Amino acid sequence: MKYLTEHKCVPCEKGGPVATIDEINAYKPQIPEWDIVDNKGIQSLMRVFHFKNFKQALAFVNQVGELAETEYHHPTLILDWGRVEVLWTTHKIKGLHKNDFSMAAKTDTLFES
Ligand SMILES: C[C@H](O)[C@H](O)[C@H]1CNC2=NC(N)=NC(=O)C2=N1
């Protein structure tokens, strides 16, 4: 199977299918630091990233924002002093899509770089 970081986000059709259990079980091992959470009734991928100060956390928010615009797939970003909570889900299908797993993997790459 291709690495999630090689996947380019695809536009989603409103009401299209969410990721199957098999897909989730195939993708999730590549993003071990992320949790699958219920965000206001919608399944989402969530991870909290920690930084030395507010400035570094803000810089990371901007990096993820750039990535989101490049792929035209957008996260929820919660910025606090030294902490950024990132949530990926696909609003159009009210659930998880391969796009979300790919963006989570790319968010990890940004954090590690
Ligand atoms: C038209 C365009 O594809 C949509 O508005 C995109 C933009 N970014 C998006 N981001 C996310 N996370 N979910 C979406 O459904 C979505 N839709």
The ligand as an SDF file (V2000), in Angstrom:
LIG
                    3D

 17 18  0  0  0  0  0  0  0  0999 V2000
  -15.3240   23.0840   -2.7220 C   0  0  0  0  0  0  0  0  0  0  0  0
  -14.3220   22.4320   -1.8340 C   0  0  0  0  0  0  0  0  0  0  0  0
  -13.9650   21.1330   -2.2810 O   0  0  0  0  0  0  0  0  0  0  0  0
  -14.8160   22.3000   -0.4500 C   0  0  0  0  0  0  0  0  0  0  0  0
  -15.3790   23.4150    0.0990 O   0  0  0  0  0  0  0  0  0  0  0  0
  -13.7630   21.6630    0.4030 C   0  0  0  0  0  0  0  0  0  0  0  0
  -12.7990   22.6580    1.0190 C   0  0  0  0  0  0  0  0  0  0  0  0
  -12.1280   22.0790    2.1330 N   0  0  0  0  0  0  0  0  0  0  0  0
  -12.6760   21.0870    2.8630 C   0  0  0  0  0  0  0  0  0  0  0  0
  -12.0930   20.6760    3.9700 N   0  0  0  0  0  0  0  0  0  0  0  0
  -12.6530   19.7110    4.7290 C   0  0  0  0  0  0  0  0  0  0  0  0
  -12.0130   19.3180    5.8530 N   0  0  0  0  0  0  0  0  0  0  0  0
  -13.8240   19.1300    4.3950 N   0  0  0  0  0  0  0  0  0  0  0  0
  -14.4900   19.4790    3.2810 C   0  0  0  0  0  0  0  0  0  0  0  0
  -15.5650   18.9440    2.9910 O   0  0  0  0  0  0  0  0  0  0  0  0
  -13.9050   20.4860    2.4410 C   0  0  0  0  0  0  0  0  0  0  0  0
  -14.4670   20.8650    1.3210 N   0  0  0  0  0  0  0  0  0  0  0  0
  1  2  1  0
  2  3  1  0
  2  4  1  0
  4  5  1  0
  4  6  1  0
  6  7  1  0
  6 17  1  0
  7  8  1  0
  8  9  1  0
  9 10  2  0
  9 16  1  0
 10 11  1  0
 11 12  1  0
 11 13  2  0
 13 14  1  0
 14 15  2  0
 14 16  1  0
 16 17  2  0
M  END
$$$$
